[in-house]
Amino acid sequence: MATIKDVAKLAGVSTATVSRFINESGYVSDEARKKIEQSIKALDYYPNEIARSLFTSKSKIIGLIIPDISNPYFTEVARGAEEMANSQGYNLILINSEQTEAQKNSLQFINQYNLSGVLQASGTIIDDFVKAPVVYLDRAEAQVDYGIHLNNYRGGQLAAEAIIQGKPKNVIIVAGPAEVKVAAERLSGAISVLNANQLTYKVIHTESYGIEEAKALAADFFTRFPDVDSIIASNDIFALALINQANQHGISVPDQLQIVGFDNIPYSQLSVPSISTIEQFARKIGYEGAELLFRKILNKPITEKKIVIEPVLVERESLRKA
């Protein structure tokens, strides 16, 4: 891999001149500029953007902070954000903040390496702790100035409406963490529909949205709740774990048990049966969130500071027909 020294040697200039050219930090003659450009092209040289950011007031990097790097939902968010970043000539770096200490380190990283902007998808309000502009993903709180989020209340309603079509008798809502507003909004939406239809239900709160907890919850779920015939799952990971256990217990889905998930991750199409789910357009949230962030970074006009995405039901094989 070529280095800045290789570029300087081929161009016949000093490394300091190449550095000024790359960082746009000082005068470089037209002749030297042309030689450097030719050398960079010939050597297929790519500047180290992280190292470059240490010596400049800004980088060509934006960060995406996520709470769980193993969750496929955030993979789709990242794909959308990266697509937008690349279209602007920027790179995207993923920052996993699952643990409290990791959250502190991520904020230090953002400031130390002069990231141009941050997409915050892990929940915490960080405006007072970072120098870069911030756009929040899936946060609707009043204290968030710029963000994009799903209408999670409506998403919960759609999930419950889908379950009702299958004439449920014993409904269990596997909700997310009670203290997470997104989970609370989805739960409220689902309950509003179930109450309106005079259906009884049980709510189980989980501590996370992760794979390990999904496996643990599903392991004895049908021993604990043998009469359940309808499940509204907090996300597709839990829906997948529950369908897997139902299959192992010889429970027919959707005839004996119907399930609706949330997120529409790619794997939801591959289960047997395939999972009906609420599409929350993760890739779109990532792309449009990054687009809003670049409007802040580049000081472009912003007509809408808070963008709301409307969910839709993706109906597959895990729901009973009316």
C-alpha contacts under 8 A as a table, 3 or more apart, distances in Angstrom:
res1	aa1	res2	aa2	distance
1	M	45	Y	7.54
2	A	6	D	6.03
2	A	7	V	7.41
2	A	43	L	6.24
2	A	44	D	7.28
2	A	45	Y	5.57
2	A	46	Y	7.95
3	T	6	D	5.20
3	T	7	V	6.57
3	T	45	Y	6.97
4	I	7	V	5.09
4	I	8	A	6.24
4	I	15	T	6.47
4	I	18	V	7.07
4	I	19	S	7.73
4	I	45	Y	7.95
4	I	47	P	7.71
5	K	8	A	5.08
5	K	9	K	6.10
5	K	15	T	5.91
6	D	9	K	5.15
6	D	10	L	6.22
7	V	10	L	5.34
7	V	11	A	6.07
7	V	15	T	7.93
7	V	18	V	7.45
7	V	36	I	6.80
7	V	39	S	5.60
7	V	40	I	6.12
7	V	43	L	7.26
7	V	45	Y	7.65
8	A	11	A	5.14
8	A	12	G	5.84
8	A	13	V	5.08
8	A	14	S	5.51
8	A	15	T	5.27
8	A	17	T	7.87
8	A	18	V	6.21
8	A	36	I	7.27
9	K	12	G	5.12
9	K	13	V	6.52
9	K	14	S	7.52
10	L	13	V	7.97
10	L	39	S	6.07
11	A	32	A	7.56
11	A	35	K	5.15
11	A	36	I	5.46
11	A	38	Q	7.79
11	A	39	S	5.81
12	G	35	K	7.96
13	V	17	T	6.47
13	V	18	V	7.33
13	V	32	A	7.21
14	S	17	T	5.26
14	S	18	V	6.63
15	T	18	V	5.03
15	T	19	S	6.06
16	A	19	S	4.96
16	A	20	R	6.20
17	T	20	R	5.12
17	T	21	F	6.25
17	T	28	V	6.69
18	V	21	F	5.03
18	V	22	I	6.18
18	V	36	I	6.78
19	S	22	I	5.17
19	S	23	N	5.95
19	S	25	S	7.97
20	R	23	N	5.25
20	R	24	E	5.42
20	R	25	S	4.92
20	R	26	G	5.31
20	R	27	Y	7.13
20	R	28	V	7.04
21	F	24	E	5.15
21	F	25	S	7.04
21	F	26	G	7.35
21	F	27	Y	7.90
21	F	28	V	6.37
21	F	33	R	6.98
21	F	36	I	8.00
22	I	25	S	7.93
22	I	47	P	7.61
23	N	52	R	7.19
23	N	56	T	7.03
28	V	32	A	6.38
28	V	33	R	6.14
29	S	32	A	5.24
29	S	33	R	6.00
30	D	33	R	4.98
30	D	34	K	6.16
31	E	34	K	5.28
31	E	35	K	6.41
32	A	35	K	5.11
32	A	36	I	6.09
33	R	36	I	5.17
33	R	37	E	6.14
34	K	37	E	5.18
34	K	38	Q	6.25
35	K	38	Q	5.16
35	K	39	S	6.13
36	I	39	S	5.01
36	I	40	I	6.05
37	E	40	I	5.18
37	E	41	K	6.24
38	Q	41	K	5.17
38	Q	42	A	6.08
39	S	42	A	5.00
39	S	43	L	5.99
40	I	43	L	5.30
40	I	44	D	5.71
40	I	45	Y	5.02
40	I	46	Y	7.73
41	K	44	D	5.02
41	K	45	Y	6.72
42	A	45	Y	7.90
47	P	52	R	7.33
48	N	51	A	5.41
48	N	52	R	6.02
49	E	52	R	4.89
49	E	53	S	6.11
49	E	59	S	6.73
49	E	60	K	6.92
49	E	61	I	7.50
50	I	53	S	5.25
50	I	54	L	6.98
50	I	59	S	7.43
50	I	113	Y	6.53
51	A	54	L	5.51
51	A	55	F	7.44
52	R	55	F	5.67
52	R	56	T	6.56
52	R	59	S	7.11
53	S	56	T	5.14
53	S	57	S	6.98
53	S	58	K	5.89
53	S	59	S	4.78
53	S	60	K	7.98
53	S	113	Y	5.50
53	S	114	N	5.92
53	S	115	L	7.66
54	L	57	S	7.85
54	L	112	Q	7.37
54	L	113	Y	5.72
54	L	114	N	7.16
56	T	59	S	7.06
56	T	114	N	7.89
57	S	114	N	6.47
58	K	113	Y	7.96
58	K	114	N	5.01
58	K	115	L	6.20
58	K	116	S	5.75
59	S	113	Y	7.45
59	S	114	N	5.88
59	S	115	L	5.47
59	S	116	S	5.68
60	K	89	G	7.39
60	K	90	Y	4.87
60	K	91	N	6.35
60	K	115	L	7.27
60	K	116	S	6.39
61	I	90	Y	5.43
61	I	91	N	4.77
61	I	92	L	5.68
61	I	93	I	6.97
61	I	115	L	5.50
61	I	116	S	5.83
61	I	117	G	7.44
62	I	85	A	7.55
62	I	90	Y	7.16
62	I	91	N	6.40
62	I	92	L	5.11
62	I	93	I	6.37
62	I	115	L	5.59
62	I	116	S	5.46
62	I	117	G	4.86
62	I	118	V	5.60
62	I	119	L	7.60
63	G	92	L	5.73
63	G	93	I	4.90
63	G	94	L	5.96
63	G	95	I	6.72
63	G	110	I	7.50
63	G	115	L	6.84
63	G	117	G	6.44
63	G	118	V	4.73
63	G	119	L	6.08
64	L	78	A	7.30
64	L	92	L	7.08
64	L	93	I	6.26
64	L	94	L	5.04
64	L	95	I	5.89
64	L	118	V	5.91
64	L	119	L	4.68
64	L	120	Q	6.05
64	L	121	A	7.13
65	I	94	L	6.20
65	I	95	I	4.66
65	I	96	N	5.93
65	I	97	S	6.59
65	I	106	S	7.88
65	I	118	V	7.44
65	I	119	L	6.25
65	I	120	Q	5.02
65	I	121	A	5.61
65	I	122	S	6.14
66	I	69	I	6.62
66	I	74	F	6.94
66	I	94	L	7.36
66	I	95	I	6.23
66	I	96	N	5.20
66	I	97	S	6.05
66	I	98	E	7.54
66	I	120	Q	6.98
66	I	121	A	5.11
66	I	122	S	4.94
67	P	96	N	5.84
67	P	97	S	5.05
67	P	98	E	4.57
67	P	121	A	7.09
67	P	122	S	4.78
68	D	71	N	5.68
68	D	74	F	7.52
68	D	96	N	6.44
68	D	97	S	7.27
68	D	98	E	5.72
68	D	210	G	7.50
69	I	72	P	7.86
69	I	74	F	6.84
69	I	75	T	7.49
69	I	96	N	6.11
70	S	210	G	7.83
71	N	74	F	5.80
71	N	75	T	6.95
71	N	210	G	6.75
71	N	211	I	7.67
72	P	75	T	4.91
72	P	76	E	6.58
72	P	265	I	6.21
72	P	266	P	7.82
73	Y	76	E	5.39
73	Y	77	V	6.50
73	Y	263	D	6.58
73	Y	265	I	5.91
73	Y	282	A	6.39
74	F	77	V	4.79
74	F	78	A	6.01
74	F	282	A	7.35
75	T	78	A	5.10
75	T	79	R	6.25
76	E	79	R	5.03
76	E	80	G	6.42
76	E	265	I	7.99
76	E	282	A	5.55
76	E	283	R	4.86
76	E	286	G	7.58
77	V	80	G	5.36
77	V	81	A	6.27
77	V	282	A	4.87
77	V	283	R	4.59
77	V	284	K	7.33
77	V	285	I	6.36
77	V	286	G	4.34
77	V	287	Y	7.44
78	A	81	A	5.03
78	A	82	E	5.88
78	A	94	L	7.76
78	A	283	R	7.22
78	A	286	G	6.08
79	R	82	E	5.18
79	R	83	E	6.14
79	R	283	R	6.26
79	R	286	G	7.16
79	R	287	Y	7.85
80	G	83	E	5.21
80	G	84	M	6.48
80	G	282	A	7.73
80	G	283	R	4.43
80	G	284	K	6.09
80	G	285	I	7.26
80	G	286	G	4.57
80	G	287	Y	4.18
80	G	288	E	7.89
81	A	84	M	5.29
81	A	85	A	6.14
81	A	92	L	7.47
81	A	283	R	7.46
81	A	286	G	4.37
81	A	287	Y	4.44
81	A	288	E	7.60
81	A	289	G	7.13
81	A	290	A	5.32
82	E	85	A	4.93
82	E	86	N	5.98
82	E	91	N	6.97
82	E	92	L	5.54
82	E	286	G	8.00
82	E	287	Y	7.49
83	E	86	N	5.35
83	E	87	S	6.34
83	E	287	Y	6.84
84	M	87	S	5.18
84	M	88	Q	6.69
84	M	287	Y	5.55
84	M	288	E	7.95
84	M	290	A	6.19
84	M	291	E	6.42
85	A	88	Q	5.29
85	A	89	G	6.52
85	A	90	Y	4.97
85	A	91	N	5.87
85	A	92	L	6.44
85	A	290	A	6.83
86	N	89	G	4.96
86	N	90	Y	5.11
86	N	91	N	5.94
86	N	92	L	7.88
87	S	90	Y	7.36
95	I	106	S	6.48
96	N	102	A	7.18
96	N	103	Q	7.87
96	N	106	S	7.80
97	S	100	T	7.08
97	S	101	E	7.97
97	S	102	A	4.89
97	S	103	Q	4.68
97	S	106	S	6.92
97	S	122	S	7.19
98	E	102	A	6.62
98	E	103	Q	7.22
99	Q	102	A	5.11
99	Q	103	Q	6.39
100	T	103	Q	5.10
100	T	104	K	6.61
101	E	104	K	5.20
101	E	105	N	6.30
102	A	105	N	5.00
102	A	106	S	6.04
103	Q	106	S	5.12
103	Q	107	L	6.53
104	K	107	L	5.41
104	K	108	Q	6.51
105	N	108	Q	5.08
105	N	109	F	6.12
106	S	109	F	4.99
106	S	110	I	6.23
107	L	110	I	5.16
107	L	111	N	6.44
107	L	129	F	6.89
107	L	130	V	6.36
108	Q	111	N	5.32
108	Q	112	Q	5.93
109	F	112	Q	5.09
109	F	113	Y	6.01
110	I	113	Y	5.68
110	I	114	N	6.06
110	I	115	L	5.48
110	I	130	V	6.88
110	I	132	A	7.72
111	N	114	N	5.20
111	N	115	L	6.81
111	N	130	V	6.02
111	N	131	K	6.27
111	N	132	A	7.55
114	N	131	K	7.96
114	N	132	A	7.47
115	L	118	V	7.38
115	L	132	A	6.47
116	S	132	A	5.80
116	S	133	P	7.24
116	S	297	I	6.85
117	G	132	A	4.88
117	G	133	P	4.87
117	G	134	V	5.98
117	G	293	L	6.78
117	G	294	F	7.87
117	G	297	I	6.79
118	V	132	A	6.63
118	V	133	P	6.25
118	V	134	V	4.81
118	V	135	V	6.42
118	V	293	L	7.56
119	L	134	V	5.90
119	L	135	V	5.06
119	L	136	Y	5.83
119	L	137	L	6.86
119	L	289	G	7.18
119	L	290	A	7.00
119	L	293	L	7.46
120	Q	123	G	6.90
120	Q	124	T	7.78
120	Q	134	V	6.89
120	Q	135	V	6.23
120	Q	136	Y	4.80
120	Q	137	L	5.99
121	A	136	Y	6.14
121	A	137	L	4.92
121	A	138	D	6.86
123	G	136	Y	7.93
123	G	139	R	7.03
125	I	128	D	7.97
125	I	144	V	7.61
126	I	129	F	5.30
126	I	130	V	6.48
126	I	134	V	7.90
127	D	130	V	5.86
127	D	131	K	7.77
127	D	133	P	7.74
127	D	134	V	6.64
128	D	131	K	8.00
130	V	133	P	7.94
133	P	293	L	7.20
133	P	296	K	6.79
133	P	297	I	6.79
134	V	146	Y	7.30
134	V	293	L	6.89
135	V	145	D	7.96
135	V	146	Y	5.13
135	V	147	G	5.01
135	V	148	I	7.76
135	V	289	G	6.63
135	V	290	A	7.79
135	V	292	L	7.29
135	V	293	L	5.82
136	Y	139	R	6.03
136	Y	144	V	7.19
136	Y	146	Y	6.34
136	Y	147	G	4.38
136	Y	148	I	6.42
136	Y	289	G	7.51
137	L	147	G	5.71
137	L	148	I	5.19
137	L	149	H	5.74
137	L	285	I	7.07
137	L	286	G	7.66
137	L	289	G	6.71
138	D	147	G	7.29
138	D	148	I	5.86
138	D	149	H	3.80
138	D	150	L	6.08
138	D	182	V	7.40
139	R	144	V	7.25
139	R	147	G	6.75
139	R	148	I	7.06
139	R	149	H	5.77
139	R	182	V	7.57
140	A	144	V	6.96
140	A	147	G	7.51
140	A	148	I	7.82
140	A	149	H	6.44
140	A	306	K	7.99
141	E	144	V	5.65
142	A	145	D	7.46
144	V	147	G	6.82
145	D	305	K	6.73
145	D	306	K	7.37
146	Y	292	L	7.93
146	Y	305	K	4.90
146	Y	306	K	5.55
147	G	289	G	6.73
147	G	292	L	7.89
147	G	305	K	6.45
147	G	306	K	4.90
147	G	307	I	6.36
148	I	285	I	6.58
148	I	288	E	7.56
148	I	289	G	5.92
148	I	306	K	5.57
148	I	307	I	4.49
148	I	308	V	5.87
148	I	309	I	7.45
149	H	285	I	7.23
149	H	306	K	7.80
149	H	307	I	6.37
149	H	308	V	5.20
149	H	309	I	6.09
150	L	280	Q	6.47
150	L	308	V	5.60
150	L	309	I	4.62
150	L	310	E	6.04
150	L	311	P	6.80
151	N	154	R	5.51
151	N	155	G	6.37
151	N	308	V	6.31
151	N	309	I	6.05
151	N	310	E	5.51
151	N	311	P	6.65
152	N	155	G	4.74
152	N	156	G	6.26
152	N	182	V	6.35
152	N	183	A	7.96
152	N	185	E	5.57
152	N	186	R	5.04
152	N	189	G	7.63
152	N	311	P	7.71
153	Y	156	G	5.25
153	Y	157	Q	6.44
153	Y	185	E	4.72
153	Y	186	R	4.75
153	Y	187	L	7.42
153	Y	188	S	6.42
153	Y	189	G	4.44
153	Y	190	A	7.65
154	R	157	Q	4.92
154	R	158	L	6.16
154	R	186	R	7.29
154	R	189	G	5.95
154	R	310	E	7.63
154	R	311	P	7.09
155	G	158	L	5.13
155	G	159	A	6.34
155	G	186	R	6.13
155	G	189	G	7.03
155	G	278	I	6.52
155	G	310	E	7.94
155	G	311	P	5.68
155	G	312	V	7.33
156	G	159	A	5.18
156	G	160	A	6.35
156	G	185	E	7.37
156	G	186	R	4.18
156	G	187	L	5.99
156	G	188	S	7.04
156	G	189	G	4.39
156	G	190	A	4.35
156	G	191	I	7.96
157	Q	160	A	5.21
157	Q	161	E	6.03
157	Q	186	R	7.48
157	Q	189	G	4.53
157	Q	190	A	4.58
157	Q	191	I	7.73
157	Q	192	S	7.16
157	Q	193	V	5.96
158	L	161	E	5.04
158	L	162	A	6.13
158	L	190	A	7.50
158	L	278	I	7.45
158	L	312	V	7.38
158	L	313	L	6.50
159	A	162	A	5.22
159	A	163	I	6.41
159	A	190	A	6.63
159	A	232	I	6.65
159	A	260	V	6.36
159	A	261	G	7.70
159	A	277	T	7.55
159	A	278	I	6.79
159	A	313	L	7.35
160	A	163	I	5.07
160	A	164	I	6.20
160	A	190	A	5.04
160	A	191	I	7.70
160	A	193	V	6.16
160	A	194	L	6.58
160	A	232	I	7.14
161	E	164	I	5.17
161	E	165	Q	6.71
161	E	190	A	7.98
161	E	193	V	6.71
162	A	165	Q	5.55
162	A	166	G	7.51
162	A	260	V	7.72
162	A	313	L	7.92
162	A	319	L	7.46
163	I	166	G	5.64
163	I	167	K	7.33
163	I	168	P	6.82
163	I	230	S	6.82
163	I	231	I	7.90
163	I	232	I	7.67
163	I	258	Q	7.33
163	I	259	I	7.60
163	I	260	V	7.26
163	I	319	L	6.92
163	I	320	R	7.82
164	I	167	K	5.30
164	I	168	P	6.06
164	I	194	L	7.97
165	Q	168	P	7.94
165	Q	320	R	7.13
165	Q	321	K	6.42
165	Q	322	A	5.06
166	G	258	Q	7.71
166	G	319	L	6.82
166	G	320	R	4.63
166	G	321	K	5.51
166	G	322	A	5.23
167	K	322	A	7.13
168	P	171	V	6.52
168	P	229	D	6.44
168	P	230	S	6.00
169	K	199	L	7.55
169	K	200	T	7.76
169	K	228	V	7.86
169	K	229	D	6.63
169	K	230	S	7.60
170	N	200	T	7.00
170	N	201	Y	6.40
170	N	227	D	6.66
170	N	228	V	4.95
170	N	229	D	5.45
170	N	230	S	6.23
171	V	200	T	6.90
171	V	201	Y	4.74
171	V	202	K	6.43
171	V	228	V	6.15
171	V	229	D	6.40
171	V	230	S	4.76
171	V	231	I	5.78
171	V	232	I	7.68
172	I	201	Y	5.57
172	I	202	K	4.78
172	I	203	V	5.88
172	I	204	I	7.36
172	I	228	V	6.83
172	I	230	S	6.38
172	I	231	I	4.99
172	I	232	I	6.44
173	I	187	L	7.82
173	I	201	Y	7.20
173	I	202	K	6.14
173	I	203	V	4.80
173	I	204	I	6.17
173	I	231	I	5.80
173	I	232	I	4.74
173	I	233	A	6.15
173	I	234	S	7.72
174	V	203	V	6.13
174	V	204	I	4.94
174	V	205	H	6.15
174	V	206	T	7.20
174	V	231	I	7.14
174	V	232	I	6.06
174	V	233	A	4.84
174	V	234	S	5.63
175	A	178	A	7.67
175	A	183	A	6.39
175	A	184	A	7.97
175	A	187	L	6.45
175	A	203	V	6.68
175	A	204	I	5.85
175	A	205	H	4.87
175	A	206	T	6.33
175	A	232	I	7.91
175	A	233	A	6.52
175	A	234	S	4.90
176	G	180	V	7.35
176	G	183	A	5.04
176	G	184	A	7.71
176	G	205	H	5.49
176	G	206	T	5.07
176	G	207	E	6.71
176	G	208	S	6.32
176	G	209	Y	6.45
176	G	234	S	5.51
177	P	180	V	5.51
177	P	183	A	6.40
177	P	205	H	5.64
177	P	206	T	5.12
177	P	207	E	4.84
177	P	208	S	5.90
177	P	209	Y	7.97
178	A	181	K	7.74
178	A	183	A	6.77
178	A	184	A	6.34
178	A	205	H	6.16
178	A	206	T	7.67
178	A	207	E	7.88
179	E	183	A	7.90
179	E	184	A	7.43
180	V	183	A	5.44
180	V	184	A	6.31
181	K	184	A	4.88
181	K	185	E	6.06
182	V	185	E	5.23
182	V	186	R	6.38
183	A	186	R	5.24
183	A	187	L	6.12
183	A	234	S	7.40
184	A	187	L	5.07
184	A	188	S	6.07
185	E	188	S	5.12
185	E	189	G	6.23
186	R	189	G	5.17
186	R	190	A	6.29
187	L	190	A	5.18
187	L	191	I	6.08
188	S	191	I	5.15
188	S	192	S	6.09
189	G	192	S	5.27
189	G	193	V	6.74
190	A	193	V	5.47
190	A	194	L	6.35
191	I	194	L	5.01
191	I	195	N	5.86
192	S	195	N	5.32
192	S	196	A	6.12
193	V	196	A	5.07
193	V	197	N	6.33
194	L	197	N	5.18
194	L	198	Q	6.17
194	L	199	L	5.24
194	L	200	T	7.29
194	L	201	Y	7.81
195	N	198	Q	4.83
195	N	199	L	5.91
195	N	200	T	7.60
196	A	199	L	7.81
206	T	209	Y	7.36
206	T	213	E	7.73
207	E	213	E	7.81
208	S	213	E	6.99
209	Y	213	E	7.37
209	Y	214	A	7.37
209	Y	234	S	7.44
209	Y	235	N	7.05
209	Y	237	I	7.49
209	Y	238	F	7.61
210	G	213	E	5.72
210	G	214	A	6.27
210	G	237	I	7.23
211	I	214	A	5.03
211	I	215	K	6.23
211	I	237	I	6.34
211	I	238	F	7.50
212	E	215	K	5.22
212	E	216	A	6.26
213	E	216	A	4.97
213	E	217	L	6.00
214	A	217	L	5.24
214	A	218	A	6.10
214	A	237	I	6.69
214	A	238	F	4.93
214	A	241	A	6.00
214	A	242	L	7.94
215	K	218	A	5.24
215	K	219	A	6.08
215	K	238	F	7.67
215	K	241	A	5.75
216	A	219	A	5.30
216	A	220	D	7.73
217	L	220	D	6.66
217	L	221	F	6.16
218	A	221	F	4.88
218	A	222	F	7.67
218	A	238	F	7.76
218	A	241	A	5.91
218	A	242	L	5.22
218	A	245	Q	6.31
219	A	245	Q	6.76
220	D	223	T	5.26
220	D	224	R	6.26
221	F	224	R	5.25
221	F	225	F	6.00
221	F	242	L	7.84
222	F	225	F	4.88
222	F	226	P	4.94
222	F	228	V	7.74
222	F	245	Q	7.97
222	F	246	A	7.50
222	F	249	H	7.97
223	T	226	P	5.59
225	F	228	V	5.74
228	V	231	I	7.52
228	V	257	L	7.18
229	D	256	Q	5.96
229	D	257	L	4.38
229	D	258	Q	6.27
230	S	257	L	5.51
230	S	258	Q	4.81
230	S	259	I	5.87
231	I	257	L	7.66
231	I	258	Q	6.32
231	I	259	I	4.76
231	I	260	V	6.51
232	I	259	I	6.00
232	I	260	V	5.23
232	I	261	G	6.34
233	A	236	D	7.03
233	A	238	F	6.09
233	A	239	A	5.57
233	A	259	I	7.17
233	A	260	V	6.11
233	A	261	G	4.88
233	A	262	F	6.79
234	S	238	F	6.78
234	S	239	A	7.84
234	S	261	G	6.43
234	S	262	F	6.05
235	N	238	F	5.70
235	N	239	A	6.46
235	N	261	G	5.07
235	N	262	F	4.14
235	N	263	D	5.94
236	D	239	A	4.75
236	D	240	L	5.91
236	D	261	G	4.68
236	D	262	F	5.24
236	D	263	D	6.13
236	D	264	N	6.68
236	D	265	I	6.71
236	D	268	S	6.40
236	D	275	I	7.74
236	D	277	T	7.19
237	I	240	L	5.17
237	I	241	A	6.32
238	F	241	A	5.09
238	F	242	L	6.13
238	F	261	G	7.59
239	A	242	L	5.17
239	A	243	I	6.12
239	A	259	I	6.76
239	A	260	V	6.95
239	A	261	G	5.40
239	A	275	I	7.46
240	L	243	I	5.21
240	L	244	N	6.13
240	L	268	S	7.13
240	L	271	S	6.93
240	L	275	I	7.65
241	A	244	N	5.18
241	A	245	Q	6.38
242	L	245	Q	5.13
242	L	246	A	6.07
243	I	246	A	4.92
243	I	247	N	6.16
243	I	253	V	7.57
243	I	259	I	7.80
243	I	271	S	7.99
243	I	272	V	7.88
243	I	273	P	7.99
244	N	247	N	5.24
244	N	248	Q	6.41
245	Q	248	Q	4.97
245	Q	249	H	6.21
246	A	249	H	5.08
246	A	250	G	6.26
246	A	251	I	5.01
246	A	252	S	7.26
246	A	253	V	7.56
247	N	250	G	5.14
247	N	251	I	5.71
247	N	252	S	6.96
247	N	253	V	7.83
248	Q	251	I	7.58
251	I	256	Q	6.27
251	I	257	L	6.95
252	S	255	D	5.50
252	S	256	Q	5.17
252	S	257	L	6.37
253	V	256	Q	5.87
253	V	257	L	5.04
253	V	258	Q	5.83
253	V	259	I	7.91
253	V	273	P	6.93
253	V	318	S	5.97
253	V	319	L	7.84
254	P	257	L	4.92
254	P	258	Q	4.45
254	P	259	I	7.35
254	P	317	E	7.12
254	P	318	S	5.01
254	P	319	L	5.46
254	P	320	R	5.40
255	D	258	Q	7.01
255	D	320	R	6.46
258	Q	318	S	5.45
258	Q	319	L	4.93
258	Q	320	R	6.19
259	I	275	I	7.28
259	I	276	S	7.19
259	I	318	S	5.51
259	I	319	L	6.10
260	V	275	I	6.59
260	V	276	S	5.16
260	V	277	T	5.20
260	V	278	I	7.67
260	V	318	S	6.84
260	V	319	L	6.94
261	G	264	N	7.56
261	G	275	I	6.78
261	G	276	S	6.29
261	G	277	T	4.33
261	G	278	I	6.33
262	F	277	T	4.97
262	F	278	I	4.55
262	F	279	E	6.66
262	F	280	Q	7.61
263	D	277	T	6.67
263	D	278	I	5.69
263	D	279	E	5.23
263	D	280	Q	5.46
263	D	281	F	7.56
263	D	282	A	7.41
264	N	268	S	6.16
264	N	277	T	5.63
264	N	278	I	6.12
264	N	279	E	5.02
264	N	280	Q	7.16
264	N	314	V	7.62
265	I	268	S	5.65
265	I	269	Q	7.99
266	P	269	Q	6.05
266	P	270	L	7.59
267	Y	270	L	5.18
267	Y	271	S	6.85
268	S	271	S	5.94
268	S	274	S	6.03
268	S	275	I	5.18
268	S	276	S	7.75
268	S	277	T	7.82
269	Q	274	S	4.99
269	Q	275	I	6.24
270	L	273	P	7.90
270	L	274	S	5.89
271	S	274	S	4.70
271	S	275	I	6.72
272	V	275	I	7.99
273	P	317	E	5.54
273	P	318	S	6.00
274	S	316	R	5.88
274	S	317	E	5.21
274	S	318	S	6.17
275	I	315	E	7.74
275	I	316	R	5.75
275	I	317	E	6.07
275	I	318	S	5.19
276	S	313	L	7.43
276	S	314	V	5.62
276	S	315	E	4.60
276	S	316	R	4.54
276	S	317	E	6.32
276	S	318	S	5.58
276	S	319	L	6.52
277	T	313	L	5.98
277	T	314	V	5.29
277	T	315	E	6.63
277	T	316	R	7.83
278	I	311	P	6.50
278	I	312	V	5.74
278	I	313	L	4.67
278	I	314	V	5.92
279	E	311	P	5.61
279	E	312	V	5.36
279	E	313	L	6.11
279	E	314	V	6.34
280	Q	309	I	7.50
280	Q	310	E	7.43
280	Q	311	P	5.11
280	Q	312	V	7.19
281	F	284	K	5.22
281	F	285	I	6.20
281	F	309	I	7.86
281	F	311	P	7.52
282	A	285	I	5.06
282	A	286	G	6.28
283	R	286	G	5.11
283	R	287	Y	6.15
284	K	287	Y	5.02
284	K	288	E	5.88
285	I	288	E	5.41
285	I	289	G	5.66
285	I	309	I	7.81
286	G	289	G	5.16
286	G	290	A	6.11
287	Y	290	A	5.23
287	Y	291	E	6.15
288	E	291	E	4.77
288	E	292	L	6.13
289	G	292	L	5.19
289	G	293	L	6.25
290	A	293	L	4.84
290	A	294	F	6.17
291	E	294	F	5.23
291	E	295	R	6.43
292	L	295	R	5.14
292	L	296	K	6.63
292	L	302	I	7.62
292	L	305	K	7.79
293	L	296	K	5.15
293	L	297	I	6.24
294	F	297	I	4.76
294	F	298	L	5.79
294	F	299	N	7.96
294	F	300	K	7.95
295	R	298	L	5.33
295	R	299	N	5.66
295	R	300	K	4.67
295	R	301	P	6.72
295	R	302	I	6.64
296	K	299	N	5.05
296	K	300	K	6.41
296	K	302	I	7.83
297	I	300	K	7.86
302	I	305	K	6.59
304	E	307	I	6.47
315	E	319	L	7.51
316	R	319	L	7.07
317	E	320	R	7.89
